[in-house]
Amino acid sequence: MKFIDAPLPGVVVIEPDVYRDGRGLFLETFHDGRYKDGGISRSFVQDNRSRSRRGVLRGLHYQLRHPQAKLIYAVRGEIFDVVVDIRAGSATFGKSYSTVLAGDNFKQVFVPEGYAHGFCVISDEAEVIYKCTDFYTPGDEYGVQWCDPFLGIAWPVTNPILSEKDAKYPPLLDIPAELLPNGHGR
């Protein structure tokens, strides 16, 4: 199993060992001790699964009072996955990292608290699982405009399918400081 530091502090790409034989394949999608050895020492309390069709873009989401670190991977299809540092005062504020997560590449991305996250589906359909370190809390939902020019994200779609809520999120620089993580790792 490989743990690869992404260019954003605390963001880690995980490449699990995949064991294949004539019957198919086997891999561990999570092992607490191995992940701790790889630098991911969080307790996950909730798993979520989503299914979306080509062109759907979900994000860029974050929670403020109940921040969630996330471990994300696709179990079917392909997604263009994006992490953005929105921690006020961070040296990498507004910087993003993106990668393709796919059911057949088995890669995972660990997103620490203080980052916004989103993805768009680039296959006909995709199913995504993400583990969270805190429970979803209604009313603690925030987001950043997916196409914010300040972020410079090279999304593989120009006219995505968005939820009504995601379509209304503001650009990062328009978000009041008190609605952003403090930049010191909550």
N, C-alpha and C positions, 0 to 999 in steps of 0.2 A: 504494500500500500504506500502510495506517495502522497505527501503533503507539500504543496507548492505555494509559497507566499505570492500573492498577487501584488501589483504595484501600489495598492492601497493598504494602509496599516490594519492588520488584523484580518483582512480578507484572505481566505485560504481556498485553493482548489485541491480537491481530493480525487485521486485516481485509484480506486480500489483494485485489488488483485481479483482477476476473473479466472476461474478454473473451468476449463472446457474439456469435454470428452464426447464420446459418441451419444450420450444421453441428452446433452445440452450444456448448460453452464450453471455455475454457482458463484455467488459473491456475497460478502457481508456488506449490507448497506449502512450499518452503524455498529460500532463496538466501542463502548464507553472507554475502556482502558486504552485501546489503540488510538482513539481520537484524542484523549488526554495526552498521550505520549507525543502526538502530532501537534500539540499546542492548542487544542480545542477542549477547554475544560469547563463546559457549560452543562447544566442539567436541562434537558428538554422535557417539556410538560404537555405538549400538544402536537399532534400530527395533522396536517391538512392535505387534501388532494384536490386538484382541479383538473378539469378537462376543457379544452378550448379548441376551436377550429382555426384554420389558417387565417392569418391577419389579425387575430385578436391580440390586443396589447393590454396587459394588466400592470398598472403602476403609473408612476413611481410612488410607492407607499412607504410610510413609516408610522410608528407610534411614539408618542412623547412621554406621557406619564407612566406607561407600562411598556417600555421598549422591549422589542423582541429580537434576539439574535436568531438567525434562521440557517438551516442546513437544507439546501435545495437540490433536487435532481429530477430528471425526466425519466419516467418508466416506459413511456411510449412516445414516439415522434421526436421532434426537435424544436427547441426554443432558443432564441437569442436572449441571453440572460444579462441583466445590467445591474450593477451596484454603483451608487453615487454617495460620496462623502458629503454629508450635509451638516457636519458638526461645526458649529460656529467657532471660529478661531483656529481650526485645524489647518495645518500646513498644506493639506491636500483638499481643502474645501472646494466643492464644485467639480472635482475630478471624478471620472468614472472608470469602471473596468467592465468589460463585456467578454463573454465567451459563449460558445454553443454547447448546450447540454442536450444530450440525446439518449433515448432508450437503448441505443446500441453503442454509445461510447462510455456510459456508466460514470462519467464525471459528475462531481458534486461541487457546489460552492457553499462555503461557510460565510455568512454575512453577519458581522458583529452589530451590536446595538449602535445607534448613531448614524446609520446609513439608510438611504432610501433604496428600495429594490423594485425591479419590474422585469417583465419579459414579454416577448411577442412570439407567437407561434409561426414557425417557418416551414412546417410540414402540413399535410392535409389536416391532421389533428394531433394533439399532444396531451399527455397526462403528466402532471407534475405533482410531486410530493415534497412537502417541506415541513421540517420539524421546527418547533418554536420553543424558546426559553421562557415565555410568559404566555398566559392565556389571552386570547382575543378579548378586547374590552371595547364594546360599543361606545361611541363618543370620543374615543382616543385615536381616531383615524385622521391621518394627514397625508398630504401628497405634494409632489412637485410635478409641474407640467412636463409631460413626456418629451415634447419637442422644444424645450427651452434652449435657445441658441447659445446661452452661456455655458451649458453643459457639453455641447458639441458631440452628442451621441450620434453615431452613424447607424441609426436604426435601418434594418433591411426592408422597411415598409414606409410608404409616404402617406397613406391614407388608412390608418389602422381602424379596427373595430374596437371602440372604447365604451366603457360604461359611462353613464351620464355623469357620475361623480368624478371619474378619472379625467373626463374631458374638461372639467371646470377647475382643475388644480392650477395654482399660479406658478409663474417662473420662480426659481430659487431666490433670486435677489429681491423679489417682492414679498417674501415671507418675513414677517416680523421676527426679530431675534428671539423673542420669548417663546416662539413656536418652533424653534430649532433646537436640536440637542446641543449641549454646552461645549462640545469639543473635547471634553476631558474623560470620555468613556463612562457613560452613566452606569 
